[in-house]
């Protein structure tokens, strides 16, 4: 089937959903339902452990960028499973980013630049 010219999308009209900038994380943090309620982007500037607790009901991914040189690691709360390539749970380094994706039933995928 052909596409009518009036339904074409020009590059100038493409819009991305609004991204909400979360509070900068400078220490340990816990993911909340508010984080999983829309497009949220967090800057992590210092050594931090980001814990994913059980019982969250949010369904939207959340992205974290490591802006400092210190290690940022994700930890699963009791009964939570974080699935990632070769079980890596740390952001790869400064300016790398990862996205935490809820899959339901306290299971999450962690994708992106991991080490």
C-alpha positions as CSV (number, residue, x, y, z in Angstrom):
1,X,0.0,0.0,0.0
2,X,1.1,3.5,-0.6
3,X,1.2,6.3,1.9
4,X,-0.7,9.5,1.0
5,X,1.7,12.5,0.9
6,X,-0.4,14.4,3.5
7,X,0.4,11.6,6.1
8,X,4.1,11.9,5.7
9,X,6.0,13.3,8.7
10,X,8.5,16.0,8.2
11,X,11.5,15.9,10.5
12,X,10.7,19.3,11.7
13,X,7.4,18.2,13.2
14,X,8.7,15.2,15.2
15,X,8.3,15.8,18.9
16,X,9.5,13.7,21.7
17,X,7.6,13.3,25.0
18,X,8.5,15.7,27.7
19,X,11.2,14.5,30.0
20,X,11.0,15.3,33.6
21,X,14.3,16.0,35.3
22,X,14.4,14.4,38.7
23,X,16.3,15.6,41.6
24,X,20.1,15.1,41.3
25,X,21.2,12.1,43.3
26,X,24.3,12.7,45.3
27,X,24.0,9.8,47.7
28,X,22.1,6.5,48.0
29,X,18.5,6.5,46.7
30,X,15.5,4.3,46.4
31,X,13.3,4.1,43.3
32,X,9.7,5.2,43.9
33,X,6.4,4.9,42.1
34,X,6.7,8.6,41.1
35,X,9.9,7.7,39.3
36,X,8.1,5.0,37.3
37,X,5.2,7.3,36.3
38,X,6.6,8.9,33.2
39,X,9.8,9.9,31.5
40,X,12.2,10.8,34.3
41,X,15.9,11.5,34.0
42,X,18.2,11.5,37.0
43,X,21.8,12.8,37.3
44,X,23.9,10.8,39.7
45,X,27.0,12.7,40.7
46,X,28.6,10.8,43.5
47,X,29.1,7.2,44.8
48,X,25.6,5.9,45.1
49,X,23.6,2.7,45.5
50,X,20.1,2.9,43.9
51,X,17.8,0.4,45.4
52,X,14.7,-1.0,43.7
53,X,12.3,-2.0,46.4
54,X,9.5,-4.6,46.2
55,X,5.9,-3.6,45.6
56,X,6.3,-0.8,43.1
57,X,3.3,-0.3,40.7
58,X,4.7,2.3,38.3
59,X,4.9,1.1,34.7
60,X,7.2,3.6,32.9
61,X,11.0,3.4,32.4
62,X,13.3,5.7,34.3
63,X,16.8,6.7,33.0
64,X,19.8,7.5,35.2
65,X,23.0,9.2,33.9
66,X,26.2,9.1,35.9
67,X,27.6,12.6,35.8
68,X,30.4,12.2,38.3
69,X,33.4,9.8,38.3
70,X,32.3,7.7,41.3
71,X,30.6,4.3,40.9
72,X,26.8,4.0,40.7
73,X,25.3,0.6,41.4
74,X,21.8,-0.8,41.4
75,X,20.6,-3.1,44.2
76,X,17.5,-5.3,44.2
77,X,15.3,-5.2,47.3
78,X,13.9,-8.3,48.9
79,X,12.0,-10.4,46.3
80,X,13.0,-8.0,43.4
81,X,14.8,-9.3,40.3
82,X,16.9,-7.0,38.1
83,X,17.7,-8.6,34.8
84,X,20.7,-7.2,32.9
85,X,23.3,-8.4,30.5
86,X,25.7,-10.7,32.3
87,X,24.1,-9.6,35.6
88,X,25.9,-6.2,35.5
89,X,24.4,-3.7,37.9
90,X,26.8,-0.7,37.8
91,X,26.7,2.3,35.4
92,X,29.8,2.0,33.1
93,X,31.3,5.4,34.0
94,X,31.1,9.2,33.8
95,X,28.4,10.4,31.3
96,X,27.1,6.8,30.7
97,X,23.4,6.2,31.2
98,X,21.1,3.2,31.9
99,X,17.3,2.7,31.9
100,X,15.4,0.7,34.4
101,X,12.3,-0.8,32.8
102,X,9.5,-2.4,35.0
103,X,8.3,-5.7,33.6
104,X,5.7,-6.5,36.3
105,X,5.8,-8.7,39.4
106,X,8.9,-7.0,40.9
107,X,10.9,-7.9,37.8
108,X,12.9,-5.1,36.1
109,X,15.2,-4.9,33.1
110,X,18.3,-2.7,33.4
111,X,19.7,-1.7,30.0
112,X,22.3,0.6,28.7
113,X,26.0,1.3,29.5
114,X,26.7,-1.2,32.3
115,X,29.8,-2.7,33.8
